């Protein structure tokens, strides 16, 4: 089970680090042009803030456990990312971007899997 949790955390960390860096480094207009139309509904600061939250969440999934320091941050980061994905799903539902909701649901499920297991019997 521990291996499955590490794999899930690694997949989440890669996905959120990539998405976060993209939001931090790309202008909001370019994000909107490349299929992320929701970015047009938010300010530049909000988009950068979402990207920063995703990137920091990705670090929080891996670094505390890898460094064996403050390991309670791993499930806390997973909870934060799950909440972020629920907000994303709501935003996509309002915009009728239904295929994106599927991705949000999958990422939320993985994050909740990590959070519940790491808070529970598979804590570090």
Secondary structure, DSSP 8 states (H G I E B T S, - for coil): -HHHHHHHHHHHHHHHHHHHHHHHHS-HHHHHHTT-GGGGGS-HHHHHHHHHHHHHHHHHHHHHHHHTSSTHHHHHHHHHHHHHHHHHHHHHHHTT-HHHHHHHHHHHHHHHHHHHHHHTTT--
